[in-house]
Amino acid sequence: MTQSIQFSSGLQLAPFVISSGLLRRSWNVISSQHEGIVSNVGEGLSWKVYKEPDTAVTIIAFEATPEYSSHLQPDLVLSSELKEKKNFLHFNFLCSKVNPVFSFNSTAVSLFCENYQKLDQLKSEINISNASTTKLIITGHALGGSVASLFTVSLLNSIGSGNNRPLCITFGSPLVGDKTLQQAISRSSNWKSCFLHVVSHKDPLPRLFVTDSTSAYMPFGTFLLCSDASSTCFENPDSTMELLMAFSSIHAQNEGFQSAEYGNIVKNLNLKALHKDFITKSEDLTYPADSLASCISLQLRALGLTHHMQQLQNIDINSLETNMKKQEEGFIKQRRIVFDPSKKLNQIKENMAQLEWYKKETKNKGIGYYDSYKNMNSPWDNDVVQFHKKLKNYWEKMVGEVEVKPQTEGAAFRKRWLFGGTTYRRMVEPLAIAQYYKDGGEDYVTKERSKHFKQLEEWLKESNGKDLESTSKKNVEAILTIDSCFWAHVEEALRSCKELKAAKEKEEELKKLVEFEEYVYKLLKNYAVSPEIFLEKSSFMFWWMEYKGIKGTSYSSPLVSFMNIAANRDQYTLGAYDFP
């Protein structure tokens, strides 16, 4: 097998970003270099709004007062705490079942919350939506950049998959949240592409909360990292953390870095981009043969992290390169395995069609597909094992992907795939049950049922999908039993019959059997069970004969009245039976 070549494209991305002019346009608003900028003042925060003439671009620049900036704290605040103590619910849409809570920097989120009423009004004024033609850039420096990030996060719930997404560009901003916040935002490619953070290797503020590898903070979005000589981009949050820690080792003390220097940095970056002079010159041009290692070596060189630097500073460049390579390999691998349900959709449809054919053929044999699969007596049964496996793998990945998506996106995803997931569960879970009881299992629902089947069932309950819960008398033969665990209940009823014959726990087992009888009759009355259960060789009919023998000929019940007359079952199959 040919091994794929891996690259890191940060050196190519950096000049592309810079030559777009977005950094220059954003910094010009931060530094008030335009007429027509409208300034607004809040509590410890101000923001400027500038509508560019002759374009449909609005730029909003945030700035925190010196009082807040000088008291920046490393503490994190849980989203659940914001909800409970401040009744602040505006970030709850980021929650998912996998990540129900996340954390923000306490100073940044307090500043945002204190000004939320005015900022909410600002959101209404800019009217960011897919229908709007306005392009929005949100920017800020230092703590103002942190607020800009939070303001952009608050907009994510209202954007769709269109091109009209806000772009947040920060300069020297400290990190704003923990790993769970990073994961929540990164689950959506539409969301994580909204953030670009410009960081100078000399600026102590972006690495303020990065003490070591155990730091609770985690970056999100794309980072444009700059040295005096060049710049490069990183999208991988772990690689960004490695570099922020490396910068801390080299520039341990505040070297008199001033915020105004970002203006000079942007200017110099633009000049270098125009001249395409982005690779650090050095006499030592020996790079690793590995393509990814070579890219990382060049990126570190662009940031002034060279082997010559290793001799002057307390930093191990070789170790840094090795760690960065591992981080980038993991990031590249993760992107490759991102689950895209549409890519295998045709194959999944073919597998489901094969099961439909199998269901039809086994019915013609008088046994039904559940019992045929359990017995494994024909070549068809063995063929179906592969279809079962492929469908199970697909839907396990599908459900896993949905569970980590933020609330709004996850809900939309569940709605889109609700019908397919419900059909799959009702068709395929009986196969899982058949395999389990064939192998001698018991109490499937409690001990064995797969998490993804439970979650698919929960999707249906959450959606209030009454149309999927109801069936039609017009085509009863095509019904898939509503309760996908029906055959597990049949198997347990058969086990109860066996226990009764062995005279064990007689009263308890009789109670279970009566409950099962009532359960079956309720399904039948609602036409919610497939007529396949009446096939001569089905496990259900075997249970029925066992149960009749236990209860005796004098026993009477609605199910007995229905089952004792074969014509009733035939009428049910035709959708013509009227239950009393």
N, C-alpha and C positions, 0 to 999 in steps of 0.2 A: 504494500500500500504506500502510495506517495504521500509524504508528510507535507501538509500545507505550510506555506511560508507565512510567518507572522511579522507584522509591522506595527509601529506606533506612529501615528500621523501628526503628532502634536506640532512638529516643526513646520509642517505644511499648513496646518490650520491657523497658526498664529498670524502670519502675514496676511492671510485671507481675511481674518477678523479685523485686523488693524486697517487694512486698505479699504474696508467698507466705509470708514469715516464715522462709525457709530460711537467709538470711544471719544473722539474729538468733539462730536456734537453733544454728547452727554456731559463731558467735563466743562464745556463752554457754558452750559446752563448751571452747573454746580458753582462755577466761579463767576456767574452773573455777567457774562460777556455779550449779552444781547439786550437790545431794547425790546420792550413789550413783554418782559417777564412779569408775571403776576405772583406776588409773594403773599403767603398766608402764615399766620402765627397760631400755634397751639400751645399746649402745656409741655414745655421743655423741648419743643419740636417746631420746626418751620418747614414749609415746602414751597417750591417755586413751580409754577406751571407755565410752560412756553409752547405756543403753537407755532410751528415753523411755517413761515410764509411760503406759498406756492407748493406746499406738500401737505399730505394728510397725516402728518406726524405730530403727536403731542408728547412733550418730554416733561416728566415730573421729577424734581430733584429734592430729596429729603436732607435735612441738616439738623442734628441734635445740638442743643445748647451746651456750652462748655461745662456747666454744672453737672449735667447728666453724663457727658463724655468722660469727665474726670473721676466719676464714681462708678465706672463700669465694673460689675461684679461677675465672677465666674459661675455663680449658682445657676442651677437649672430648675425650671418650674414644669411640673407635669401638666399635660393638657386636661387631665381629669380634675386637677386642683383648680384650674381656671374655670372649669365648668361648675364645680361645687361651691367654691368660695366667692367667685365673682360673677357667676351665671353668664360666663363668656363662652358662647357655643360656636363661634364663627370659624373655628378650625376643625370642628368635629367631622366635617366631610372627609377629612384625611384618614379617619379611623378605618380599620379593616378588622375582620375577625382574627387575623393573625397578629396584627399590630393595633390593639385597641387604644393604646396610650402612647404618647411621645412627649418629648421635653423641649422647651425653648429656653434661651438665655433669659434670666430673670429681668435684667435691666432693659433689654430690647423689647421684650413682650409687655412689660409694664408701661413703657413709653407708648407702645402701640395701643394698648387697651385704654390708656388715659385719654388718647386722642381719637378713639374709634368713632365717636359720633360725627366728628367733623370729617374724618377719613371716609366714613360710609357715605356722607354727602358728596365727597369728592368722587367716589366710585360712580355714583348716580350721574354726576355731571359729565364724566368722561365716556360713560355708556359703552364700556368695552364688551363687545359681543361679536359673534360671527357675522351678524347682519350689518354691523357698523363698518364704515370704511376707514375709521380712524386707526392709525398705527400708534401704539403706545410704547414709549420707552420710560422705564422707571429707574431712577438712579440715585446715588448718594455716596458720600464718603464716610469712612469710619463707622461710627454708630448710626449715622444717617443711612449708610448702606445696609445695615442690619434691618432698620425699619423699612427700607425700600424692599428688601427680601420678604419681610412679613406681609407688606402691603400686596406684593405680587402673589404670594401664597394665598392670600384672602380672595384673589381674583380667579384662582384656578378652577374653582367650583362652577364658574359661569362660562368657561371657555369650552369649546368642543374640539373637534379634530381638524378644524379649518386652519387656514394660514394666518388668520387675524388673532394671533396670540400676543400677549404683552412680552416685552423683553426687559429683564432686569439686569442692569449693569452696575456693579458696585466697584468702588476703589478703596482698597485697604480696609475692608470690612472684617470685623471679627466674626467667627463662626456663630451661627444663631441657634443650633439645635443638636440633638443627639443622633445616634445611629438609626433609631426607629423613625425619626422625622425624615432622615435621608432616604430610608427605605420606602416610606410612604410616598414621597415625591418622585423617587426614581422608578416606582412601579409603572408610571405612565411616561412614555417617551415624549408625549406632548407637553408634559409638565416640566420634566427635568431640562428640556431644551430651552426653557424660558429664562435660565439663569447663567450669567457670565460674570465672573469675579476677577478683577484685575488686582494683582498682588506684586509689590516690589519685594525683592529678596532682602532688602534692608529694613522694611517696615515691620516693627515689632507687634503692631496691633492685630493683624490676621492670625498670628501664632500665639496670641495672648493666652488662650485657653488650651493650647496644645503643649502639655507638659512632657508626656511620654506616650508610649504605645497603648497605655491603659486609659488614656483620656476618654471621657464620656462624650466629648464633642465629635461630630463627623461632618465634613463638608458635603455639599450637594451642588449639582450643576457643573459647568465647565470653568476651569481655572486657567486664566492667562497669567503665567508667572514670568516676571521680568527681572533681568539683571541690567547692569550698566551697558553691557554689550549686545544683548539679544533678548529673545523671549521664546516661550513655547507653551503649548496647551496640554492640559490633562483633564480627562473626563472621569477617570477612575478615582473615587474618593480615597481609597487606600493609598494609591500612589501620591495623591495630593498631601495626605497626612505625612507620608515619609519625607516629602520635601519640606513641609513646614517644620518638621522636627529637625531636619538638616540645617535649615536656615537659623533655627534657634541655637544650634551648636556653634555656628560660625559667627552670628551676630547676637551674642548673648545679651549684650547691653544695648540700650537705646542710643544709637549713634547720632543723635540730633536730627533724625529724619523728620521732615516737615511735610504737612499735607499738601502744600503747594507744589512739592516735587512731582506729584502725579501729573501736573500740567506739563512739566518738562519731559516726563517719561512718555506721555502720549505724543508729544511733539517729536521726540527722538525716534519713537517707534514708527511713526508715520514716515519719517525720512528714510529710515532703514527699509521699510516695506517698499517704498518707491524704488530704492536702489537694489532691492532683493539681497540685502547684505545681512543675513540673519544667522549665519553659522560662525561661531567663535573661531578666530584664527589661532593656530597654535603650531608650534614646531612638531609636537607629538601628534601625528595623524594616524596612529595605529588603532584600529578598531577591532572588536571581536568578529569572528567569522559568522557567528549567529546573527541573522538579520534583525531580530527583535532586540538583542543585546546591543547591536550597533546603533539602532535608533535611540535607545535609552542613553547610551554613552554620549551621543550627539546632543540629546536634550539636556543632559546634565552639564555638558560643556557650554551650552548656550546660557546656562544659569550661573556660570563661573565655578561649577563644582567639578574641578579637574584634579588629576593626580598631583599636580603642583600645589593645589590648595591643600591637599591632604598633608603635605609636608609642613604647611604653615599653621594649620588649624587642627583642632581636635576632632577630626572626622575621618571615617574609614570609607573612602570612595568605593573600593572594591565591594565591601559589604553592602553599601547603598545600592550599587548597580545590581547586585544579586537579588536583594530584596525587591527592588523595583521591577526586575524581570519577572519574579514570581507573581507580584501583584498584577502586572499587565497580562501575564499568561492566564491567570484566573479570570480577569475581567473579559478578555477576548473569548475565553471558553464559555463564560456565562452568557455573553451576548449571542453566541452561536446556538445555545440550547434554549433560548427564549421560545416558549411555546406559541406557535401560531396555528390556531385551530383550523383556519381556512385552507392551509397547505395540504392537509391530509383528508379534507372533507370528502372528496370523491371516493377515496379508498374506504372511508368509513361507511359511506352510503352503499358501496358494493358489499361490504361485510354484512351490513344490516339486511341487504337484499338476499344474501346467501342464507341468513337465518330465517327469513320469511319463506324461502323455498324449502328449507329443512323442516320448518313448522308444518308446512302443507303436506310434505311427503310422509312425515311421521304420523300425521293425522290419518292419512289414507291407509296406514298400516294398523290403525286402531289403537295406537298407544300414546300418541302425543309427544311433543318434543322434550318435555321435562323428563318423563320416564325413559324415553329412548336414550337421552344423554346420560342419565343415571346408570342405565344398564350397560351402555357401551358395547352393543352386540353387532353393530353394522359399521362398514367403512365410513358411512356418512358421519357417524358420531365422532369418530376420530378426526375427520376433516374440520368439524365444527370447533374443536378445541382451539385451533389456530385463530379462527374468527373471534371466538370468545376472548382470547388473550389480547388480540389487537384492539378490540373495542374497549376492553377493560383498561388497558394502558392509556388509550386516547382520553377516555373520560376521567380517569384519575388525574391526569395532567391538566385537563380542562378545569376540573373542580378546584384543584390546587392553585391554579393561576387566578381564578376568580376570588378565592378566599383571601389572597394577599392584596387584591386591588382595593383602593380607597372606596368608601361607601358608595358614592354616586356612580363611579365607573363600574364598580362591581355589580350594583343593582341593574344597570343598563345591560351588562354582559349576561347576567342571570336571565333577564327578560328575553334577550335575543335567543338564548339557547335553551329556554325552558321546555319547549315542545320536544326538541331533539333529545334532551336529557331525560325527560319523563318517558318517552318511548323507549329509549335505551334501557332505562332502569326496569321497566315492566317486561321487556323482552329478554334481557340478559341476566338479571338477578336470579331468575329461576335456574339458570345454568350453574351459577355459583352455589346455589342451595343444593342442587343435584349432586355436584362434586363433593360437597361437604358431607352429605349424608351417605354417599357411596363409600366415603373413607371412614365411616363409623362415627361421625360427629353427632352431637346432640345440642339442643337449645341454640340454634343458629343465630336468632335475633339478638340474644344477649352476649353470646361468646364469640361470634365469628363475623357478624355483618360488617362489611367494609365501610369505612368512614365516608367514602365518596357516595355510596348509595344513600346513606343517611342525609348527607348534605343535599343531594339532588331532591330527595323527598322534602327537605326543609325549604328548598327553593319554591316548590309548588305550594307549600303552605303559606309562605311569605307573600307569594304573588296573588293569593286568593284566586287561583286558577280554576274556577268552577267549571269552565268549559272542558278542562282536562280531567275533571273528576266525574263528569257525567258521561253516559254512554247512550247509544241510539238503538232502538229496536229494529231499525231498518237493515242493519248489517251485523247481526249478533255474532255470526261466525268469525268476523274479523276482530272481535273484542280482544284486547290484551287485559288480563285481570288487573283491576285497579290497584289492589294491594300486591305489590311485587314480592312480599314475603308469604303469600298464600301457601305455597308448597312447603314452606318451613312449618307452618301451622298444621298442615296435613301430616307431615312426618312426626310431629310431636303428638298429634292425636293417635297415630298408629302406635307410638311408643306407649301411650296411656292404655291402649287396648291390651298391649302385651303385658304391661304391669298388672292390669286387672286379672288377666288369666293366671298370673303368677301369685295372685292374692296378696299383692303388696300395696299398701297405702290405698285401699279400695275406695274409701269415701272421697279422698282428695282427687283421685284419678277420674272418678265418675263426674265430679264437679267440673273438671277440665274438659271432659268430653261434651257435657251439656253446653258449656260456654262455646266450644268450637261449633257445635251444631247450630246454635243461635247466630254465631258469626257467619256461617255459610249461608243460612237462610236470608240473612240481611243482605248479603252480597247478591244473592239470586233475585231477591225482590227488586233490587235497584239495577238489575241487568249489569252488574259490575264484575262478573266473573265469566271467563271464557267457557263456552260449552265443551271444550276439550276435556274438562274434568269428567264428563260422562262417558268418555271412550272406554271400551271394554277392558283394556289393559292398564288403565290409569291407576295411580296410587290412591286417588280419591275414591274410586269405585271399590278398591280393595278395602279401604277404611270403612266404607259404607256397609259392606257385607259383614265385616267384623263387628261393627257397631250394632247392626240389626240383631246379630246373634247374642250380643251382650244384653241388649234392652228387651228382647223377646217380642213375640207377636202381639202381645196385649198393649205394648207401649204406643202412645199416640202423641204426635206433635205436628206442627205445620210442615217441617222438613220431611217427616215420614209420609205425610199425605201427598206431598209433591213427588218424592222419590219413588214411592211404591208403584206409580203408574208410569210406564215407559213413554206413553204418549205425551205426558207432561214435559218430559225432557226433550222430546222431539219438537214440541211446540215452542219451548224456550229457545231452541236452536234457530227456529224460524222467526223468533221475535213475536210470536202470536199468543204466548201464554199470559193470562191476566191473573196476577196473584191476588188472593182475597185480602 
